[in-house]
Amino acid sequence: MENLSRQAKMEEFIKRNLRADSFQISGLTTDASSRKYYRIKNADKSFVLMDDEGCRCHTHEFVELSKFLRAHHVWVPEVLATDFENGFLLIEDLGDDTIGKLLTSQNEAKLYKMSGQALAKIAAISERPQCVKEFSRHKILEDLRLFTDWYFPMTTGQPLSSQAAKEFFEIAEKLVPMAYRVPNRLVLWDYHIDNIMLPPAAQECAIIDFQDAMWGPLTYDIVSLLAADRRFASNEVIKEVKEEFFKSLNNVDRESFEDSYSFLSMFRHLRVLGRFTTLSMVNGKKRYLEYIPQVWKMLEQVIEYPKLASMKKWLNHYLPKPSRGLPQRKPFTQAMILAAGRGSRMKDLTDNCPKPLIKVGGQALIDYNFDRLREIGIKAAVINLCYKKEMLRQHLEQKQQDFDLIFSEEDEALETGGGIKHALPLLRDECFFVFNSDVFFIDRGYKPALWRMMDAWDKNKYDILLLLQDIKDICGDRGVGDYKIGINGKIERNKDKTTGYPYVYAGISIVNRSIFAKESREKFSLRDLFDTAQEKGKLGFVINQAEFFHIGTPEALQAAKIKIQQQK
């Protein structure tokens, strides 16, 4: 099926497993993941098709856990057919009635209790499925970075300071043992009212989302159910369901249960604040913003638990109540891509091809810039053209479907600074990204570099913000290093080309258009303006965390190709 479209592959899978040529396909509501779901109707029968394009969503685990849970008499959908290569599962259709859809004030207690009883049945299973990973302390601390690295900077407008981050994680590390005061069991991870169903005439709940399950504290899922971020259960219902769940446990004392429940409630709320930030800001799912005030209300309640006082103090100091708002994206809508030069150091490789079109890793150098723009949701770019301009224009026509591209033509190459100055009438934003065309990198950091640059950008503090790369992590042209960090925390350029400068300019910057206001030259290097900003104390930086490739010579190109091939 490798030559078929996604739709054709899906239809072929359905035909083969239903042994029918006639059926109806309709889309179902999706969740926060990249999975898609479809209802398949064939005569008087219906099924659900799970489409995990790219096979990123633990399809194998879904199948294994379905068998495991069904063997322990937990109601989950049966898997009827699989195509792991293409990411398709055909599963039992349990209808449309989720607990979230059915809930009313009249049936709230009944439905939440049924949901809690299903969890109690899972908590009684001491056997660990082979496919599940550990819900470890490291996992908890790593997931808290969703809060520190995503929610905090996108709400306050500035990154969390290194000192504040150090204090946060020191507190978290001291508190995390509270989570493990109860036995480890199967943790379904996304156990909330929209992932629990009540099929018609059923006397118990069915669970539809469990492929992300882990092995960890048995309290986590009851927290997910009762500390819901999309709908508040009443305090009376929370108390009753929580108590019923506690009484179902063996050999767990009250204090241990409350410690674990309280810590994991705090952890979940902090994590969810970050997760809803990424879903809204990165994935464009803006509806998640409306849940954030409710998450904060629950977080503020749980940190009143006496043993969480240290985290309450940290939050009140670094993020007091007036600051606990909604994340916001800084107003970057456009970028400048520098593509006018020939790249003479590439020798005969650019005789008949502009340097930005040289291929490495299966695509042209300039195309890596569009991957970065897509990553941060920027869909407009100005590109300066000079050498082999028609070849570049023709190549970039294919990008017009996804990007709004404007070309700034130069009769002669105006260098980096002159090229931007010439294109200023086409650049609408006060501040914008600038990309070189001869670098690309594979991001290894927790948060992508361009998002961190936007976090750090402050137009009142900086005229220019540079992305810097540690010279030891560069494949290709290294040179002697461009910058070092002085004792005052400011960066200093290596004007004399000496050793001892550990960072290279990584070819991406944010600039304020005001830096060109007093520039009379038509042809000049952008680096001149870097120096001016440095002298004024208005040159900022972000350190890149990446596997970096600098393609400036044929030798660097060959080294990059070899390294990329070795990684495949």
C-alpha positions as a printed NumPy array, in Angstrom:
array([[  0.   ,   0.   ,   0.   ],
       [  3.071,   2.242,  -0.006],
       [  2.059,   4.124,  -3.171],
       [ -1.507,   4.835,  -2.071],
       [ -2.77 ,   8.037,  -0.472],
       [ -3.676,   8.008,   3.216],
       [ -7.389,   7.807,   2.392],
       [ -6.825,   4.966,  -0.06 ],
       [ -4.729,   3.058,   2.472],
       [ -7.48 ,   3.447,   5.03 ],
       [-10.162,   2.193,   2.654],
       [ -8.023,  -0.763,   1.615],
       [ -7.524,  -1.694,   5.281],
       [-11.26 ,  -1.512,   5.949],
       [-12.192,  -3.539,   2.846],
       [ -9.686,  -6.237,   3.657],
       [-10.845,  -6.683,   7.25 ],
       [-14.583,  -6.207,   6.87 ],
       [-14.602,  -8.133,   3.605],
       [-16.974,  -5.556,   2.212],
       [-16.838,  -3.024,  -0.605],
       [-19.656,  -0.86 ,   0.716],
       [-19.277,   1.11 ,   3.947],
       [-19.555,   4.655,   5.279],
       [-16.738,   6.618,   6.941],
       [-17.413,   9.589,   9.226],
       [-14.976,  11.504,  11.407],
       [-15.168,  11.492,  15.2  ],
       [-14.038,  14.129,  17.665],
       [-10.296,  13.94 ,  18.318],
       [ -8.379,  14.449,  21.539],
       [ -5.182,  16.328,  22.387],
       [ -3.004,  13.783,  20.581],
       [ -2.313,  13.47 ,  16.859],
       [ -4.563,  10.417,  16.574],
       [ -7.665,  10.571,  14.408],
       [-10.79 ,   8.467,  14.778],
       [-13.462,   7.444,  12.287],
       [-16.727,   5.549,  12.585],
       [-17.115,   2.826,   9.978],
       [-20.651,   1.658,   9.216],
       [-21.243,  -1.535,   7.303],
       [-24.878,  -2.653,   6.983],
       [-26.198,  -2.792,  10.574],
       [-22.758,  -2.926,  12.215],
       [-20.388,  -0.155,  13.18 ],
       [-16.721,  -0.032,  14.133],
       [-14.144,   2.583,  15.048],
       [-10.939,   3.077,  13.084],
       [ -7.96 ,   4.601,  14.901],
       [ -5.581,   6.387,  12.534],
       [ -2.132,   6.911,  13.999],
       [ -0.378,   8.405,  10.978],
       [  3.348,   8.38 ,  11.573],
       [  2.895,   5.672,  14.214],
       [  3.688,   8.054,  17.08 ],
       [  0.93 ,   7.165,  19.517],
       [  1.785,   3.743,  20.983],
       [ -0.45 ,   1.64 ,  18.757],
       [  1.272,  -1.594,  19.792],
       [  0.746,  -0.707,  23.435],
       [ -2.954,  -0.06 ,  22.837],
       [ -3.355,  -3.576,  21.478],
       [ -1.35 ,  -5.231,  24.248],
       [ -3.106,  -3.294,  27.002],
       [ -6.529,  -3.983,  25.514],
       [ -5.827,  -7.71 ,  25.82 ],
       [ -4.371,  -7.288,  29.324],
       [ -7.261,  -5.251,  30.719],
       [ -9.924,  -7.403,  29.11 ],
       [ -8.261, -10.47 ,  30.635],
       [ -8.692,  -8.768,  34.04 ],
       [-12.367,  -8.009,  33.329],
       [-11.884,  -4.285,  32.776],
       [-14.125,  -3.03 ,  30.001],
       [-12.06 ,  -1.604,  27.155],
       [-12.702,  -1.825,  23.392],
       [-11.662,  -5.034,  21.7  ],
       [ -9.119,  -4.701,  18.893],
       [-10.509,  -6.42 ,  15.797],
       [ -7.766,  -5.816,  13.222],
       [ -4.32 ,  -4.192,  13.074],
       [ -1.979,  -2.632,  10.533],
       [  1.01 ,  -1.491,  12.556],
       [  3.041,  -0.501,   9.504],
       [  0.517,   2.148,   8.502],
       [ -0.837,   2.921,  11.973],
       [ -4.405,   1.617,  11.623],
       [ -6.485,  -0.216,  14.218],
       [-10.042,  -1.418,  13.793],
       [-11.693,  -1.543,  17.195],
       [-15.025,  -2.167,  18.851],
       [-17.471,   0.744,  18.691],
       [-18.738,   1.627,  22.171],
       [-20.924,   4.516,  21.03 ],
       [-20.721,   8.249,  21.677],
       [-21.788,   8.575,  25.308],
       [-18.772,   9.668,  27.318],
       [-19.191,  10.464,  31.   ],
       [-18.454,  14.085,  30.165],
       [-21.305,  14.156,  27.682],
       [-23.8  ,  12.435,  30.002],
       [-23.033,  14.355,  33.207],
       [-25.794,  16.379,  34.842],
       [-26.222,  17.646,  38.368],
       [-28.666,  14.81 ,  38.95 ],
       [-26.43 ,  11.927,  37.862],
       [-23.039,  13.378,  38.825],
       [-22.538,  11.263,  41.938],
       [-23.58 ,   8.055,  40.18 ],
       [-21.347,   8.528,  37.137],
       [-18.284,   9.619,  39.094],
       [-18.704,   6.675,  41.455],
       [-18.932,   4.282,  38.503],
       [-15.749,   5.823,  37.095],
       [-14.009,   5.444,  40.448],
       [-15.118,   1.808,  40.716],
       [-13.498,   1.035,  37.366],
       [-10.251,   2.509,  38.723],
       [-10.505,   0.475,  41.903],
       [-10.686,  -2.661,  39.773],
       [ -7.461,  -1.647,  37.991],
       [ -5.742,  -0.721,  41.284],
       [ -6.393,  -4.259,  42.491],
       [ -4.291,  -5.72 ,  39.648],
       [ -0.769,  -6.276,  40.952],
       [  0.566,  -7.753,  37.69 ],
       [  2.612,  -5.354,  35.551],
       [  2.066,  -5.472,  31.765],
       [  5.303,  -5.936,  29.847],
       [  4.792,  -2.921,  27.594],
       [  4.459,  -0.202,  30.24 ],
       [  7.311,   2.013,  31.32 ],
       [  8.057,   3.306,  34.803],
       [  6.227,   6.411,  36.009],
       [  9.508,   7.442,  37.58 ],
       [ 10.683,  10.348,  39.675],
       [ 12.701,  11.47 ,  36.669],
       [  9.484,  11.488,  34.603],
       [  7.772,  13.693,  37.178],
       [ 10.636,  16.204,  37.301],
       [ 10.98 ,  16.256,  33.52 ],
       [  7.253,  16.855,  33.043],
       [  7.367,  19.769,  35.463],
       [  9.465,  21.542,  32.842],
       [  6.238,  22.029,  30.92 ],
       [  5.401,  24.523,  33.635],
       [  8.822,  26.158,  34.049],
       [  9.816,  26.214,  30.367],
       [  6.463,  26.788,  28.67 ],
       [  3.751,  28.199,  30.914],
       [  5.91 ,  30.533,  32.997],
       [  7.718,  32.415,  30.193],
       [  4.664,  32.624,  27.952],
       [  2.581,  34.066,  30.784],
       [  5.077,  36.449,  32.36 ],
       [  6.776,  37.455,  29.098],
       [ 10.247,  36.408,  30.264],
       [ 12.074,  33.142,  30.929],
       [ 12.339,  31.801,  34.44 ],
       [ 15.693,  32.838,  35.893],
       [ 18.283,  30.131,  36.496],
       [ 18.115,  30.813,  40.239],
       [ 14.323,  30.518,  40.339],
       [ 14.434,  27.318,  38.281],
       [ 17.085,  25.871,  40.614],
       [ 14.917,  26.627,  43.645],
       [ 11.811,  25.158,  41.96 ],
       [ 13.415,  21.823,  41.163],
       [ 15.135,  21.583,  44.542],
       [ 11.695,  21.897,  46.134],
       [ 10.155,  19.398,  43.703],
       [ 12.911,  16.845,  44.344],
       [ 12.337,  17.045,  48.098],
       [  8.58 ,  16.64 ,  47.687],
       [  8.469,  13.918,  45.038],
       [  8.872,  10.987,  47.502],
       [  5.349,  11.822,  48.704],
       [  3.998,  10.388,  45.456],
       [  5.459,   6.969,  46.124],
       [  4.017,   6.375,  49.585],
       [  1.43 ,   4.111,  47.939],
       [  1.955,   0.949,  45.85 ],
       [  2.694,   1.14 ,  42.145],
       [ -0.043,  -0.039,  39.817],
       [ -1.103,   0.487,  36.21 ],
       [ -1.533,   4.238,  35.657],
       [ -3.681,   4.982,  32.597],
       [ -2.436,   8.622,  32.574],
       [ -5.375,  10.234,  30.714],
       [ -8.201,   9.014,  32.922],
       [-10.744,  11.808,  32.675],
       [-14.452,  12.063,  31.919],
       [-14.007,  12.392,  28.158],
       [-12.066,   9.117,  27.993],
       [-14.621,   7.099,  29.959],
       [-17.773,   5.831,  28.273],
       [-21.116,   4.443,  29.358],
       [-22.512,   2.405,  26.463],
       [-26.328,   2.075,  26.279],
       [-27.844,  -0.068,  29.06 ],
       [-24.385,  -0.707,  30.552],
       [-23.934,  -1.231,  34.282],
       [-20.25 ,  -0.316,  34.326],
       [-17.922,   2.124,  32.588],
       [-15.752,   1.437,  29.558],
       [-12.306,   3.012,  29.181],
       [-11.173,   4.098,  25.701],
       [ -7.754,   5.737,  26.242],
       [ -4.956,   3.765,  27.86 ],
       [ -2.07 ,   3.39 ,  25.384],
       [  0.058,   5.912,  27.315],
       [ -0.179,   3.848,  30.508],
       [  2.755,   3.588,  32.93 ],
       [  3.601,   1.765,  36.127],
       [  3.43 ,   4.168,  39.034],
       [  1.572,   5.429,  42.125],
       [ -1.992,   4.112,  42.142],
       [ -3.318,   7.53 ,  43.178],
       [ -2.54 ,   9.29 ,  39.912],
       [ -5.643,   8.253,  37.968],
       [ -8.073,   9.055,  40.771],
       [ -6.446,  12.504,  40.816],
       [ -6.971,  12.764,  37.04 ],
       [-10.628,  11.866,  37.468],
       [-11.482,  14.125,  40.4  ],
       [ -9.1  ,  17.036,  39.821],
       [-10.591,  17.493,  36.36 ],
       [ -9.404,  20.503,  34.411],
       [-12.431,  20.613,  32.083],
       [-15.251,  20.317,  34.617],
       [-15.382,  20.719,  38.359],
       [-17.033,  17.915,  40.282],
       [-18.825,  19.081,  43.418],
       [-16.849,  18.919,  46.641],
       [-19.308,  16.392,  48.047],
       [-18.865,  14.05 ,  45.076],
       [-15.081,  14.381,  45.144],
       [-15.034,  13.528,  48.832],
       [-17.343,  10.509,  48.401],
       [-15.564,   9.025,  45.355],
       [-12.125,   9.608,  46.84 ],
       [-13.176,   7.938,  50.1  ],
       [-14.727,   4.977,  48.302],
       [-11.537,   4.512,  46.285],
       [ -9.361,   4.704,  49.403],
       [-11.458,   2.086,  51.19 ],
       [-11.032,  -0.278,  48.219],
       [ -7.255,  -0.355,  48.732],
       [ -5.337,  -2.881,  50.766],
       [ -2.454,  -2.009,  53.082],
       [ -2.505,   1.752,  52.392],
       [ -2.767,   4.051,  55.41 ],
       [ -4.591,   7.38 ,  55.348],
       [ -1.571,   9.664,  55.671],
       [  0.321,   7.904,  52.898],
       [ -2.713,   8.087,  50.636],
       [ -3.284,  11.794,  51.32 ],
       [  0.4  ,  12.628,  50.794],
       [  0.488,  10.842,  47.457],
       [ -2.865,  12.244,  46.352],
       [ -1.905,  15.821,  47.249],
       [  1.527,  15.773,  45.634],
       [  0.234,  14.198,  42.421],
       [ -2.611,  16.715,  42.317],
       [ -0.065,  19.533,  42.499],
       [  2.146,  17.837,  39.913],
       [ -0.738,  17.282,  37.533],
       [ -1.962,  20.88 ,  37.725],
       [  1.52 ,  22.297,  37.12 ],
       [  2.059,  19.896,  34.238],
       [ -1.355,  20.648,  32.732],
       [ -0.705,  24.403,  32.803],
       [  2.325,  23.74 ,  30.606],
       [  0.592,  21.172,  28.429],
       [ -2.348,  23.466,  27.737],
       [  0.183,  26.163,  26.829],
       [  1.789,  23.972,  24.183],
       [ -1.555,  22.774,  22.848],
       [ -2.798,  26.344,  22.435],
       [  0.403,  28.121,  21.378],
       [  2.158,  25.388,  19.37 ],
       [ -0.7  ,  23.233,  18.103],
       [ -3.233,  26.033,  17.668],
       [ -5.859,  24.372,  19.896],
       [ -7.006,  27.604,  21.523],
       [ -9.916,  26.003,  23.383],
       [ -7.476,  24.764,  26.027],
       [ -6.875,  28.333,  27.195],
       [-10.354,  28.495,  28.702],
       [ -9.483,  25.726,  31.168],
       [ -6.44 ,  27.473,  32.665],
       [ -8.293,  29.57 ,  35.297],
       [ -9.92 ,  26.394,  36.592],
       [ -6.561,  24.612,  36.772],
       [ -5.18 ,  27.48 ,  38.833],
       [ -8.163,  27.355,  41.181],
       [ -7.513,  23.662,  41.857],
       [ -3.754,  24.206,  42.205],
       [ -4.279,  26.999,  44.72 ],
       [ -6.51 ,  24.68 ,  46.75 ],
       [ -4.106,  21.738,  46.829],
       [ -0.995,  23.727,  47.797],
       [ -2.778,  24.509,  51.062],
       [ -1.883,  20.932,  52.029],
       [  0.676,  21.567,  54.804],
       [  3.42 ,  19.374,  53.342],
       [  3.327,  21.407,  50.094],
       [  4.035,  24.709,  51.841],
       [  7.441,  25.111,  50.19 ],
       [  5.907,  25.022,  46.684],
       [  3.18 ,  27.428,  47.767],
       [  5.866,  29.854,  48.957],
       [  7.774,  29.543,  45.66 ],
       [  4.66 ,  30.201,  43.584],
       [  3.633,  33.184,  45.676],
       [  7.11 ,  34.676,  45.298],
       [  7.827,  34.08 ,  41.608],
       [  4.293,  33.936,  40.241],
       [  1.944,  35.841,  42.561],
       [ -1.789,  35.651,  41.932],
       [ -2.031,  38.741,  39.681],
       [  0.49 ,  37.085,  37.325],
       [ -1.392,  33.798,  36.984],
       [ -2.979,  34.549,  33.654],
       [ -3.214,  33.039,  30.198],
       [ -0.127,  32.38 ,  28.069],
       [  0.384,  34.773,  25.194],
       [  2.457,  34.599,  22.065],
       [  4.782,  37.51 ,  21.329],
       [  3.871,  39.359,  18.12 ],
       [  6.199,  37.722,  15.593],
       [  4.48 ,  37.129,  12.266],
       [  7.227,  37.454,   9.65 ],
       [ 10.855,  36.508,   9.011],
       [ 13.661,  37.564,   6.692],
       [ 15.616,  34.801,   4.93 ],
       [ 18.969,  35.816,   3.477],
       [ 19.463,  34.018,   0.166],
       [ 21.127,  36.538,  -2.162],
       [ 24.763,  35.468,  -1.94 ],
       [ 26.632,  32.994,  -4.096],
       [ 28.63 ,  31.258,  -1.39 ],
       [ 31.974,  31.589,  -3.107],
       [ 33.734,  29.381,  -0.533],
       [ 31.732,  26.461,  -1.926],
       [ 33.912,  26.793,  -5.088],
       [ 32.508,  25.114,  -8.196],
       [ 29.504,  23.708,  -6.326],
       [ 27.809,  27.073,  -6.726],
       [ 28.824,  27.729, -10.34 ],
       [ 25.438,  26.535, -11.562],
       [ 23.469,  26.376,  -8.327],
       [ 22.881,  29.023,  -5.648],
       [ 24.159,  27.963,  -2.273],
       [ 20.691,  27.891,  -0.602],
       [ 19.661,  25.125,  -3.035],
       [ 22.559,  22.794,  -2.225],
       [ 21.07 ,  19.633,  -0.8  ],
       [ 22.062,  17.976,   2.458],
       [ 20.06 ,  15.45 ,   4.426],
       [ 17.622,  15.07 ,   1.542],
       [ 16.551,  18.696,   1.162],
       [ 17.851,  22.092,   0.103],
       [ 19.567,  24.195,   2.757],
       [ 16.979,  26.95 ,   2.486],
       [ 14.161,  24.493,   3.183],
       [ 15.366,  23.949,   6.75 ],
       [ 14.385,  27.561,   7.423],
       [ 10.793,  26.793,   6.534],
       [ 10.811,  23.841,   8.922],
       [ 11.798,  26.27 ,  11.679],
       [  9.154,  28.804,  10.691],
       [  6.482,  26.125,  10.655],
       [  7.613,  25.041,  14.106],
       [  6.832,  28.468,  15.566],
       [  3.735,  29.182,  13.489],
       [  5.173,  31.94 ,  11.266],
       [  3.726,  31.73 ,   7.759],
       [  5.159,  34.859,   6.139],
       [  8.707,  35.531,   4.997],
       [ 10.657,  38.015,   2.899],
       [ 13.489,  36.431,   0.907],
       [ 16.214,  38.468,  -0.757],
       [ 17.398,  37.227,  -4.138],
       [ 20.367,  38.065,  -6.319],
       [ 22.63 ,  35.243,  -7.512],
       [ 20.714,  32.662,  -9.614],
       [ 17.518,  34.37 ,  -8.516],
       [ 15.249,  32.596, -11.001],
       [ 16.377,  29.175,  -9.821],
       [ 15.566,  30.139,  -6.259],
       [ 12.23 ,  31.665,  -7.196],
       [ 11.232,  28.52 ,  -9.076],
       [ 12.215,  26.296,  -6.152],
       [ 10.323,  28.442,  -3.671],
       [  7.09 ,  28.398,  -5.66 ],
       [  6.296,  25.052,  -4.019],
       [  6.39 ,  26.774,  -0.627],
       [  3.699,  29.257,  -1.605],
       [  0.999,  26.753,  -0.692],
       [  1.993,  26.935,   2.965],
       [  3.75 ,  30.298,   3.264],
       [  3.177,  33.884,   2.195],
       [  6.477,  34.661,   0.458],
       [  7.641,  38.056,  -0.794],
       [ 10.837,  38.43 ,  -2.805],
       [ 13.234,  41.335,  -2.391],
       [ 15.433,  41.488,  -5.504],
       [ 18.926,  42.99 ,  -5.523],
       [ 20.786,  43.987,  -8.68 ],
       [ 24.006,  43.274,  -6.807],
       [ 24.332,  41.452,  -3.499],
       [ 24.031,  44.016,  -0.699],
       [ 25.448,  41.774,   2.027],
       [ 23.428,  40.747,   5.052],
       [ 22.771,  44.154,   6.575],
       [ 22.195,  45.916,   3.264],
       [ 19.866,  43.153,   2.122],
       [ 17.64 ,  43.58 ,   5.173],
       [ 17.664,  47.374,   4.902],
       [ 16.633,  47.097,   1.238],
       [ 13.768,  44.77 ,   2.216],
       [ 12.453,  46.857,   5.119],
       [  9.451,  48.237,   3.188],
       [  8.288,  44.622,   2.793],
       [  8.702,  43.782,   6.486],
       [  5.644,  44.869,   8.45 ],
       [  6.639,  43.894,  12.014],
       [  8.55 ,  46.086,  14.421],
       [ 10.727,  43.078,  15.302],
       [ 11.382,  40.021,  13.169],
       [ 13.531,  36.917,  12.787],
       [ 16.494,  36.856,  10.386],
       [ 17.783,  33.519,   9.015],
       [ 20.98 ,  32.664,   7.18 ],
       [ 20.703,  29.952,   4.533],
       [ 23.877,  27.978,   5.213],
       [ 23.108,  26.526,   8.644],
       [ 20.716,  23.956,   9.934],
       [ 20.438,  22.014,  13.153],
       [ 18.623,  19.208,  14.857],
       [ 17.12 ,  20.57 ,  18.055],
       [ 18.077,  18.531,  21.124],
       [ 16.762,  20.893,  23.786],
       [ 13.583,  20.512,  25.818],
       [ 12.092,  23.56 ,  24.142],
       [ 12.928,  24.453,  20.514],
       [ 15.457,  27.231,  20.062],
       [ 13.18 ,  29.692,  18.278],
       [ 10.532,  29.442,  20.989],
       [ 13.239,  30.17 ,  23.572],
       [ 14.351,  33.153,  21.524],
       [ 10.816,  34.527,  21.54 ],
       [ 10.64 ,  33.976,  25.306],
       [ 13.873,  35.911,  25.813],
       [ 13.061,  38.765,  23.446],
       [ 12.364,  42.131,  25.094],
       [ 12.369,  45.08 ,  22.729],
       [ 13.021,  47.444,  25.632],
       [ 16.095,  45.464,  26.648],
       [ 17.55 ,  44.413,  23.297],
       [ 18.081,  45.763,  19.815],
       [ 19.277,  42.369,  18.608],
       [ 19.089,  38.855,  20.043],
       [ 21.49 ,  36.207,  18.706],
       [ 21.275,  32.437,  18.688],
       [ 24.708,  31.124,  19.699],
       [ 26.061,  27.601,  19.285],
       [ 28.796,  25.944,  21.341],
       [ 31.694,  25.454,  18.927],
       [ 32.413,  21.919,  20.109],
       [ 28.956,  20.747,  18.915],
       [ 29.36 ,  21.933,  15.314],
       [ 29.724,  19.694,  12.275],
       [ 31.31 ,  21.628,   9.412],
       [ 32.895,  25.049,   9.637],
       [ 33.923,  25.788,  13.208],
       [ 36.434,  28.598,  12.956],
       [ 37.861,  29.999,  16.173],
       [ 34.592,  31.083,  17.723],
       [ 32.672,  34.347,  17.458],
       [ 31.617,  35.194,  21.007],
       [ 32.282,  34.624,  24.683],
       [ 30.239,  35.531,  27.723],
       [ 31.867,  38.199,  29.891],
       [ 31.834,  38.372,  33.685],
       [ 28.89 ,  40.772,  33.468],
       [ 26.794,  38.206,  31.609],
       [ 27.048,  40.136,  28.339],
       [ 28.536,  38.651,  25.182],
       [ 31.693,  39.955,  23.566],
       [ 32.667,  39.427,  19.911],
       [ 36.011,  37.973,  18.853],
       [ 37.197,  40.888,  16.754],
       [ 40.825,  39.75 ,  16.715],
       [ 40.061,  36.107,  15.713],
       [ 41.839,  34.684,  18.741],
       [ 41.118,  31.536,  20.73 ],
       [ 39.027,  31.386,  23.891],
       [ 35.693,  32.305,  22.316],
       [ 33.514,  29.181,  22.718],
       [ 30.403,  30.247,  20.827],
       [ 29.614,  30.658,  17.136],
       [ 26.798,  32.81 ,  15.796],
       [ 24.218,  30.231,  14.73 ],
       [ 22.811,  32.201,  11.806],
       [ 19.475,  33.157,  13.399],
       [ 18.683,  36.425,  15.126],
       [ 15.832,  38.669,  16.153],
       [ 16.256,  42.314,  15.214],
       [ 14.369,  45.515,  15.848],
       [ 13.886,  47.456,  12.622],
       [ 14.87 ,  50.647,  14.444],
       [ 18.547,  49.603,  14.234],
       [ 18.519,  50.568,  10.55 ],
       [ 17.126,  54.082,  11.11 ],
       [ 20.495,  55.859,  11.148],
       [ 22.23 ,  53.556,   8.661],
       [ 23.158,  55.464,   5.482],
       [ 25.093,  52.675,   3.751],
       [ 23.413,  50.528,   1.148],
       [ 25.86 ,  47.642,   1.331],
       [ 27.117,  46.398,   4.706],
       [ 27.246,  43.398,   7.031],
       [ 24.626,  42.815,   9.699],
       [ 27.542,  42.022,  12.021],
       [ 28.326,  45.753,  12.101],
       [ 24.976,  46.28 ,  13.806],
       [ 25.696,  43.409,  16.191],
       [ 28.761,  45.375,  17.302],
       [ 26.76 ,  48.573,  17.711],
       [ 24.168,  46.784,  19.843],
       [ 26.959,  45.234,  21.938],
       [ 28.51 ,  48.643,  22.571],
       [ 25.13 ,  49.948,  23.727],
       [ 24.605,  46.932,  26.004],
       [ 21.601,  45.883,  23.912],
       [ 22.863,  42.673,  22.335],
       [ 21.204,  39.601,  23.831],
       [ 21.722,  35.911,  23.246],
       [ 20.226,  32.45 ,  23.631],
       [ 22.459,  29.358,  23.7  ],
       [ 21.348,  26.741,  21.19 ],
       [ 20.962,  23.131,  22.363],
       [ 21.347,  21.297,  19.104],
       [ 23.31 ,  19.124,  16.754],
       [ 24.513,  21.9  ,  14.482],
       [ 25.684,  21.851,  10.859],
       [ 27.469,  24.824,   9.302],
       [ 27.803,  24.39 ,   5.544],
       [ 30.345,  26.895,   4.286],
       [ 32.776,  24.776,   2.248],
       [ 32.67 ,  21.566,   0.166],
       [ 34.465,  19.813,   3.001],
       [ 31.817,  20.917,   5.501],
       [ 29.075,  19.725,   3.146],
       [ 30.684,  16.298,   2.847],
       [ 31.114,  16.025,   6.613],
       [ 27.441,  16.865,   7.137],
       [ 26.3  ,  14.297,   4.588],
       [ 28.395,  11.576,   6.219],
       [ 27.151,  12.38 ,   9.704],
       [ 23.503,  12.481,   8.646],
       [ 23.862,   9.205,   6.756],
       [ 25.398,   7.558,   9.83 ],
       [ 22.368,   8.575,  11.896],
       [ 19.845,   6.942,   9.583]])
